[in-house]
Amino acid sequence: MAECLAGLTPEEFAVVTNPSTGIATISKFLPSVADIHDFLRKEQARHEQFRPHTFYKKIELFDVEQPPLERRKEVVMNVLGYNPQDRKGRAMEPEYAMPLDPKIVEAVTASYDAAQARKRHA
């Protein structure tokens, strides 16, 4: 029995000798070597029952050279139809612009002013 226990890995030994879930909880008598191996097989099957069965691979990062900035800007402008850098200065089209309630504008302005005041005093 000692030779069998000595041949177990530390993880298997911890599973077998655990006082609350180990082999002592299911065996009335001194377990045999076959009982220990059977117990380990059942525990392994129980733990693998909930292991995700997936074949997904971890994405590896490759050192890919980015295209030049001018090319990226050109692609963005072709896809969007405008330059997002210029969007700040341009007014929103009337069909998309919704008028805001003055109370909402007042509340947002007051909140912003209070945050700026807290930032200055901190």
N, CA, C and O of each residue as an XYZ file, in Angstrom:
488
protein
N       0.831     -1.190      0.000
C       0.000      0.000      0.000
C       0.878      1.258      0.000
O       0.606      2.211     -0.730
N       1.928      1.251      0.820
C       2.826      2.406      0.892
C       3.518      2.643     -0.441
O       3.729      3.788     -0.843
N       3.870      1.564     -1.123
C       4.522      1.693     -2.424
C       3.562      2.308     -3.444
O       3.975      3.105     -4.287
N       2.308      1.945     -3.368
C       1.299      2.496     -4.277
C       1.118      3.989     -4.014
O       1.089      4.781     -4.956
N       0.997      4.382     -2.747
C       0.817      5.787     -2.396
C       2.057      6.612     -2.723
O       1.941      7.785     -3.078
N       3.237      6.014     -2.609
C       4.473      6.729     -2.910
C       4.597      7.003     -4.415
O       5.274      7.952     -4.813
N       3.971      6.208     -5.229
C       4.050      6.388     -6.676
C       3.058      7.394     -7.228
O       3.075      7.669     -8.428
N       2.191      7.955     -6.385
C       1.207      8.926     -6.849
C       1.826     10.319     -6.951
O       2.772     10.650     -6.237
N       1.276     11.114     -7.843
C       1.712     12.517     -7.927
C       1.149     13.261     -6.714
O       0.204     12.786     -6.084
N       1.713     14.412     -6.385
C       1.182     15.167     -5.228
C      -0.304     15.501     -5.356
O      -1.020     15.500     -4.354
N      -0.783     15.789     -6.578
C      -2.208     16.102     -6.760
C      -3.073     14.875     -6.509
O      -4.112     14.964     -5.854
N      -2.639     13.718     -7.034
C      -3.396     12.478     -6.815
C      -3.379     12.100     -5.339
O      -4.393     11.660     -4.797
N      -2.234     12.270     -4.692
C      -2.121     11.946     -3.271
C      -3.058     12.829     -2.446
O      -3.680     12.353     -1.496
N      -3.162     14.120     -2.807
C      -4.063     15.026     -2.090
C      -5.516     14.614     -2.274
O      -6.314     14.728     -1.344
N      -5.867     14.133     -3.469
C      -7.250     13.698     -3.732
C      -7.574     12.446     -2.932
O      -8.649     12.338     -2.342
N      -6.640     11.498     -2.914
C      -6.888     10.219     -2.233
C      -6.958     10.399     -0.720
O      -7.786      9.766     -0.066
N      -6.110     11.245     -0.157
C      -6.024     11.363      1.307
C      -6.856     12.498      1.880
O      -6.786     12.757      3.082
N      -7.635     13.178      1.062
C      -8.479     14.252      1.576
C      -9.475     13.660      2.571
O     -10.204     12.734      2.216
N      -9.528     14.169      3.818
C     -10.417     13.572      4.828
C     -11.908     13.727      4.522
O     -12.708     12.907      4.973
N     -12.296     14.748      3.776
C     -13.725     14.952      3.534
C     -14.213     14.325      2.227
O     -15.392     13.988      2.117
N     -13.334     14.163      1.233
C     -13.777     13.602     -0.038
C     -12.890     12.466     -0.522
O     -13.098     11.957     -1.624
N     -11.928     12.064      0.253
C     -10.974     11.038     -0.168
C     -11.542      9.631     -0.112
O     -12.745      9.422      0.051
N     -10.629      8.671     -0.253
C     -11.041      7.264     -0.317
C     -11.587      6.761      1.017
O     -12.351      5.796      1.047
N     -11.208      7.398      2.103
C     -11.695      6.978      3.418
C     -13.194      7.188      3.573
O     -13.819      6.556      4.425
N     -13.774      8.055      2.776
C     -15.215      8.319      2.883
C     -16.064      7.247      2.210
O     -17.254      7.126      2.504
N     -15.461      6.461      1.303
C     -16.253      5.443      0.600
C     -15.842      4.017      0.969
O     -16.512      3.060      0.580
N     -14.769      3.873      1.702
C     -14.259      2.533      2.011
C     -14.448      2.223      3.494
O     -14.055      3.014      4.352
N     -15.062      1.048      3.801
C     -15.242      0.634      5.191
C     -13.968     -0.008      5.735
O     -13.667      0.095      6.924
N     -13.234     -0.663      4.860
C     -12.031     -1.377      5.269
C     -10.819     -0.737      4.614
O     -10.955      0.182      3.806
N      -9.649     -1.217      4.959
C      -8.421     -0.727      4.358
C      -8.489     -0.963      2.846
O      -8.672     -2.100      2.410
N      -8.344      0.101      2.037
C      -8.495     -0.073      0.590
C      -7.303     -0.793     -0.023
O      -6.178     -0.709      0.468
N      -7.578     -1.486     -1.086
C      -6.504     -2.169     -1.806
C      -5.942     -1.222     -2.865
O      -6.463     -0.125     -3.068
N      -4.891     -1.651     -3.525
C      -4.292     -0.848     -4.589
C      -5.292     -0.639     -5.723
O      -5.372      0.446     -6.299
N      -6.046     -1.676     -6.033
C      -7.053     -1.569     -7.084
C      -8.132     -0.552     -6.704
O      -8.615      0.189     -7.560
N      -8.514     -0.517     -5.411
C      -9.509      0.459     -4.963
C      -8.998      1.890     -5.154
O      -9.757      2.769     -5.561
N      -7.739      2.121     -4.868
C      -7.161      3.461     -5.003
C      -7.154      3.880     -6.476
O      -7.546      5.000     -6.801
N      -6.716      3.001     -7.353
C      -6.683      3.338     -8.776
C      -8.094      3.528     -9.338
O      -8.314      4.404    -10.175
N      -9.038      2.722     -8.889
C     -10.422      2.875     -9.325
C     -10.980      4.217     -8.841
O     -11.682      4.901     -9.585
N     -10.671      4.592     -7.599
C     -11.112      5.866     -7.036
C     -10.535      7.033     -7.848
O     -11.240      7.993     -8.157
N      -9.263      6.937     -8.184
C      -8.629      7.998     -8.973
C      -9.239      8.112    -10.369
O      -9.420      9.220    -10.873
N      -9.559      6.976    -10.999
C     -10.193      7.010    -12.318
C     -11.564      7.685    -12.251
O     -11.915      8.493    -13.110
N     -12.330      7.338    -11.216
C     -13.661      7.948    -11.073
C     -13.568      9.449    -10.799
O     -14.364     10.225    -11.329
N     -12.605      9.863     -9.976
C     -12.431     11.285     -9.675
C     -12.007     12.050    -10.931
O     -12.482     13.157    -11.184
N     -11.115     11.451    -11.706
C     -10.675     12.101    -12.932
C     -11.841     12.237    -13.909
O     -11.989     13.279    -14.548
N     -12.661     11.210    -14.033
C     -13.829     11.275    -14.915
C     -14.814     12.334    -14.436
O     -15.423     13.037    -15.242
N     -14.965     12.443    -13.124
C     -15.883     13.443    -12.561
C     -15.390     14.860    -12.852
O     -16.187     15.737    -13.188
N     -14.093     15.085    -12.727
C     -13.549     16.416    -12.997
C     -13.548     16.744    -14.486
O     -13.735     17.905    -14.852
N     -13.346     15.767    -15.343
C     -13.326     16.025    -16.778
C     -14.726     16.153    -17.362
O     -14.894     16.590    -18.501
N     -15.719     15.773    -16.584
C     -17.096     15.867    -17.059
C     -17.463     17.315    -17.370
O     -18.212     17.572    -18.313
N     -16.952     18.248    -16.600
C     -17.313     19.654    -16.771
C     -16.230     20.457    -17.473
O     -16.337     21.681    -17.560
N     -15.207     19.812    -17.967
C     -14.173     20.508    -18.710
C     -14.743     20.867    -20.078
O     -15.369     20.031    -20.730
N     -14.530     22.107    -20.514
C     -15.078     22.476    -21.823
C     -14.379     21.706    -22.937
O     -13.152     21.624    -22.984
N     -15.181     21.146    -23.826
C     -14.642     20.406    -24.960
C     -14.620     21.360    -26.145
O     -15.613     21.498    -26.860
N     -13.518     21.996    -26.342
C     -13.422     22.973    -27.409
C     -12.095     22.823    -28.134
O     -11.106     22.337    -27.585
N     -12.111     23.245    -29.349
C     -10.900     23.185    -30.136
C     -10.428     24.576    -30.511
O      -9.623     24.740    -31.428
N     -10.936     25.596    -29.792
C     -10.512     26.960    -30.063
C      -9.042     27.110    -29.698
O      -8.568     26.545    -28.713
N      -8.348     27.867    -30.498
C      -6.939     28.114    -30.225
C      -6.773     29.549    -29.766
O      -7.540     30.432    -30.151
N      -5.782     29.764    -28.955
C      -5.491     31.099    -28.478
C      -4.901     31.905    -29.627
O      -4.042     31.425    -30.367
N      -5.376     33.129    -29.760
C      -4.882     33.987    -30.836
C      -3.480     34.441    -30.465
O      -3.238     34.945    -29.368
N      -2.576     34.254    -31.391
C      -1.207     34.689    -31.161
C      -1.014     36.039    -31.828
O      -1.482     36.283    -32.940
N      -0.319     36.898    -31.123
C      -0.054     38.219    -31.667
C       1.176     38.155    -32.554
O       2.234     37.681    -32.140
N       1.027     38.628    -33.752
C       2.145     38.676    -34.670
C       2.559     40.127    -34.856
O       1.728     41.032    -34.773
N       3.787     40.339    -35.097
C       4.306     41.679    -35.303
C       4.025     42.074    -36.749
O       4.861     41.878    -37.632
N       2.838     42.633    -36.979
C       2.410     42.992    -38.327
C       2.662     44.484    -38.528
O       2.334     45.302    -37.669
N       3.238     44.817    -39.654
C       3.509     46.216    -39.946
C       2.223     46.893    -40.402
O       1.539     46.405    -41.301
N       1.902     48.017    -39.777
C       0.704     48.777    -40.124
C       0.931     49.524    -41.432
O       2.057     49.933    -41.715
N      -0.129     49.714    -42.246
C       0.032     50.542    -43.439
C       0.305     51.993    -43.026
O       0.042     52.369    -41.884
N       0.818     52.789    -43.925
C       1.115     54.188    -43.585
C      -0.145     54.935    -43.158
O      -1.260     54.576    -43.537
N       0.057     55.967    -42.370
C      -1.054     56.740    -41.820
C      -1.915     57.351    -42.927
O      -3.142     57.368    -42.826
N      -1.283     57.844    -43.963
C      -2.045     58.452    -45.052
C      -2.978     57.433    -45.717
O      -4.108     57.763    -46.076
N      -2.501     56.199    -45.879
C      -3.330     55.142    -46.480
C      -4.503     54.812    -45.570
O      -5.621     54.624    -46.049
N      -4.262     54.738    -44.252
C      -5.356     54.443    -43.312
C      -6.398     55.557    -43.337
O      -7.597     55.282    -43.306
N      -5.949     56.819    -43.394
C      -6.891     57.939    -43.452
C      -7.731     57.869    -44.717
O      -8.936     58.118    -44.688
N      -7.084     57.526    -45.833
C      -7.794     57.423    -47.111
C      -8.875     56.345    -47.058
O      -9.980     56.543    -47.563
N      -8.552     55.194    -46.440
C      -9.528     54.109    -46.323
C     -10.697     54.540    -45.451
O     -11.848     54.260    -45.788
N     -10.432     55.207    -44.348
C     -11.503     55.671    -43.456
C     -12.400     56.663    -44.179
O     -13.625     56.587    -44.082
N     -11.799     57.581    -44.892
C     -12.605     58.578    -45.612
C     -13.447     57.930    -46.703
O     -14.586     58.341    -46.923
N     -12.908     56.918    -47.392
C     -13.679     56.229    -48.431
C     -14.857     55.473    -47.832
O     -15.941     55.447    -48.416
N     -14.652     54.860    -46.674
C     -15.712     54.068    -46.056
C     -16.773     54.964    -45.435
O     -17.967     54.740    -45.633
N     -16.346     55.983    -44.680
C     -17.308     56.841    -43.984
C     -17.900     57.920    -44.880
O     -19.036     58.346    -44.670
N     -17.155     58.358    -45.861
C     -17.643     59.422    -46.724
C     -17.269     60.801    -46.223
O     -17.608     61.792    -46.869
N     -16.585     60.903    -45.097
C     -16.136     62.188    -44.567
C     -14.933     61.932    -43.677
O     -14.647     60.791    -43.314
N     -14.243     62.987    -43.335
C     -13.085     62.881    -42.459
C     -13.553     63.064    -41.019
O     -14.072     64.129    -40.685
N     -13.390     62.067    -40.157
C     -13.866     62.210    -38.780
C     -13.153     63.312    -38.013
O     -13.682     63.806    -37.017
N     -11.965     63.708    -38.453
C     -11.243     64.799    -37.789
C     -11.979     66.123    -37.981
O     -11.937     66.989    -37.107
N     -12.658     66.286    -39.130
C     -13.376     67.523    -39.421
C     -14.782     67.524    -38.849
O     -15.473     68.539    -38.941
N     -15.223     66.439    -38.271
C     -16.600     66.302    -37.781
C     -16.902     67.293    -36.667
O     -18.042     67.736    -36.526
N     -15.892     67.649    -35.872
C     -16.134     68.547    -34.732
C     -16.574     69.929    -35.198
O     -17.446     70.548    -34.589
N     -15.974     70.408    -36.270
C     -16.287     71.748    -36.744
C     -17.579     71.811    -37.537
O     -18.179     72.880    -37.656
N     -18.014     70.688    -38.079
C     -19.188     70.669    -38.944
C     -20.459     70.455    -38.117
O     -20.492     69.620    -37.213
N     -21.479     71.207    -38.437
C     -22.749     71.049    -37.720
C     -23.430     69.766    -38.168
O     -23.245     69.310    -39.296
N     -24.217     69.195    -37.271
C     -24.926     67.958    -37.597
C     -26.055     68.247    -38.579
O     -26.698     69.294    -38.508
N     -26.289     67.323    -39.485
C     -27.347     67.510    -40.465
C     -28.690     67.649    -39.756
O     -28.917     67.002    -38.734
N     -29.590     68.493    -40.288
C     -30.855     68.751    -39.597
C     -31.706     67.504    -39.367
O     -32.402     67.426    -38.355
N     -31.671     66.526    -40.277
C     -32.543     65.370    -40.080
C     -32.080     64.483    -38.925
O     -32.862     63.704    -38.380
N     -30.787     64.608    -38.551
C     -30.275     63.817    -37.432
C     -30.213     64.607    -36.137
O     -30.170     64.018    -35.057
N     -30.207     65.910    -36.227
C     -30.096     66.734    -35.024
C     -31.453     66.839    -34.347
O     -32.441     67.239    -34.962
N     -31.483     66.476    -33.084
C     -32.727     66.577    -32.324
C     -32.579     67.718    -31.329
O     -31.550     67.826    -30.662
N     -33.593     68.569    -31.220
C     -33.471     69.664    -30.261
C     -33.485     69.123    -28.827
O     -34.271     68.238    -28.490
N     -32.607     69.670    -28.004
C     -32.538     69.246    -26.603
C     -33.455     70.111    -25.757
O     -33.649     71.297    -26.026
N     -34.002     69.500    -24.747
C     -34.814     70.215    -23.792
C     -33.901     71.164    -23.012
O     -32.828     70.745    -22.579
N     -34.287     72.417    -22.823
C     -33.425     73.367    -22.102
C     -33.095     72.914    -20.680
O     -32.028     73.241    -20.160
N     -33.988     72.173    -20.055
C     -33.714     71.689    -18.690
C     -32.565     70.687    -18.698
O     -31.750     70.671    -17.776
N     -32.494     69.844    -19.745
C     -31.403     68.875    -19.850
C     -30.086     69.605    -20.048
O     -29.081     69.270    -19.420
N     -30.093     70.607    -20.928
C     -28.870     71.384    -21.179
C     -28.427     72.069    -19.893
O     -27.237     72.094    -19.579
N     -29.371     72.621    -19.155
C     -29.064     73.301    -17.893
C     -28.467     72.330    -16.872
O     -27.495     72.664    -16.195
N     -29.050     71.122    -16.760
C     -28.560     70.133    -15.799
C     -27.158     69.652    -16.168
O     -26.302     69.497    -15.297
N     -26.927     69.420    -17.447
C     -25.609     68.966    -17.888
C     -24.565     70.050    -17.655
O     -23.457     69.768    -17.200
N     -24.923     71.285    -17.966
C     -24.000     72.402    -17.760
C     -23.672     72.567    -16.289
O     -22.512     72.773    -15.934
N     -24.681     72.481    -15.423
C     -24.456     72.615    -13.979
C     -23.579     71.484    -13.462
O     -22.698     71.710    -12.632
N     -23.811     70.288    -13.940
C     -23.001     69.142    -13.522
C     -21.555     69.316    -13.967
O     -20.631     69.025    -13.207
N     -21.357     69.787    -15.191
C     -20.011     70.001    -15.710
C     -19.300     71.096    -14.918
O     -18.124     70.959    -14.581
N     -20.014     72.185    -14.621
C     -19.417     73.279    -13.857
C     -19.030     72.825    -12.457
O     -17.984     73.223    -11.943
N     -19.864     71.995    -11.837
C     -19.557     71.490    -10.495
C     -18.333     70.581    -10.525
O     -17.499     70.630     -9.621
N     -18.223     69.757    -11.558
C     -17.070     68.874    -11.675
C     -15.792     69.670    -11.885
O     -14.749     69.334    -11.325
N     -15.871     70.736    -12.699
C     -14.695     71.578    -12.919
C     -14.295     72.301    -11.634
O     -13.106     72.455    -11.356
N     -15.276     72.744    -10.851
C     -14.983     73.418     -9.582
C     -14.327     72.457     -8.604
O     -13.384     72.834     -7.908
N     -14.814     71.216     -8.540
C     -14.192     70.210     -7.657
C     -12.769     69.915     -8.099
O     -11.882     69.719     -7.270
N     -12.558     69.884     -9.389
C     -11.219     69.583     -9.917
C     -10.239     70.715     -9.568
O      -9.074     70.463     -9.260
N     -10.726     71.969     -9.620
C      -9.859     73.099     -9.298
C      -9.501     73.144     -7.807
O      -8.387     73.522     -7.445
N     -10.451     72.758     -6.946
C     -10.213     72.808     -5.492
C      -9.414     71.603     -4.998
O      -8.859     71.647     -3.900
N      -9.348     70.560     -5.764
C      -8.637     69.358     -5.330
C      -7.137     69.465     -5.476
O      -6.416     68.522     -5.147
